[in-house]
Amino acid sequence: HPLISTMMDISSRIFFEAESRKLLNDESSNPWNQLLWHSQLTVSKLVSALEDVVEDAEPGFVVATLKRALHLIHLAIATLEAASRLQEKKEDWQTEVRKELFTLRESIFDLMQIYRKAG
């Protein structure tokens, strides 16, 4: 599904950008680690909602699972903001990822509406 691919791309970019700047470490309290974790969990929620969706899928299940993915996107956005504040200047990639997360969020809202109307 395109939403899964989009979130996988975002998650990969977060990993690449954070790793190349040595922002990741072994500490669970590190906001960059948390950002990566939230983005990876969002991928898994989107997979569980959309990967095996067939025409006769229960719309309520899909909407509920998409809500869980939205919660994780909200956490990723908040964590990105918190992590960015730790730096003296927000970098372009952080602004771009934030915009991509909000765009994906809107796409999920739109898809939820489609499934709600189908239910």
Solvent accessible surface area in square Angstrom, and as a share of the most:
residue,aa,sasa,rsa
1,H,93,0.42
2,P,97,0.61
3,L,19,0.09
4,I,9,0.05
5,S,60,0.39
6,T,55,0.32
7,M,0,0.00
8,M,100,0.45
9,D,98,0.51
10,I,3,0.01
11,S,10,0.06
12,S,69,0.45
13,R,69,0.25
14,I,0,0.00
15,F,97,0.40
16,F,132,0.55
17,E,17,0.08
18,A,0,0.00
19,E,84,0.38
20,S,64,0.41
21,R,93,0.34
22,K,174,0.74
23,L,36,0.18
24,L,35,0.17
25,N,79,0.40
26,D,151,0.78
27,E,108,0.48
28,S,99,0.64
29,S,81,0.53
30,N,14,0.07
31,P,28,0.18
32,W,12,0.04
33,N,28,0.15
34,Q,66,0.29
35,L,0,0.00
36,L,22,0.11
37,W,148,0.52
38,H,28,0.13
39,S,0,0.00
40,Q,85,0.38
41,L,53,0.26
42,T,0,0.00
43,V,23,0.13
44,S,57,0.37
45,K,66,0.28
46,L,0,0.00
47,V,54,0.31
48,S,63,0.40
49,A,1,0.01
50,L,9,0.05
51,E,102,0.46
52,D,123,0.64
53,V,47,0.27
54,V,93,0.54
55,E,184,0.82
56,D,124,0.64
57,A,26,0.20
58,E,113,0.51
59,P,25,0.16
60,G,43,0.41
61,F,112,0.47
62,V,1,0.00
63,V,14,0.08
64,A,37,0.29
65,T,5,0.03
66,L,0,0.00
67,K,105,0.44
68,R,121,0.44
69,A,0,0.00
70,L,10,0.05
71,H,107,0.48
72,L,18,0.09
73,I,0,0.00
74,H,76,0.34
75,L,62,0.31
76,A,0,0.00
77,I,15,0.08
78,A,57,0.44
79,T,16,0.09
80,L,1,0.00
81,E,35,0.16
82,A,44,0.34
83,A,0,0.00
84,S,5,0.03
85,R,180,0.66
86,L,124,0.62
87,Q,47,0.21
88,E,188,0.84
89,K,159,0.67
90,K,80,0.34
91,E,50,0.22
92,D,110,0.57
93,W,8,0.03
94,Q,1,0.00
95,T,74,0.43
96,E,76,0.34
97,V,0,0.00
98,R,92,0.33
99,K,145,0.61
100,E,63,0.28
101,L,0,0.00
102,F,67,0.28
103,T,81,0.47
104,L,3,0.01
105,R,57,0.21
106,E,87,0.39
107,S,39,0.25
108,I,0,0.00
109,F,70,0.29
110,D,89,0.46
111,L,26,0.13
112,M,4,0.02
113,Q,84,0.37
114,I,107,0.55
115,Y,40,0.15
116,R,110,0.40
117,K,168,0.71
118,A,74,0.57
119,G,82,0.79
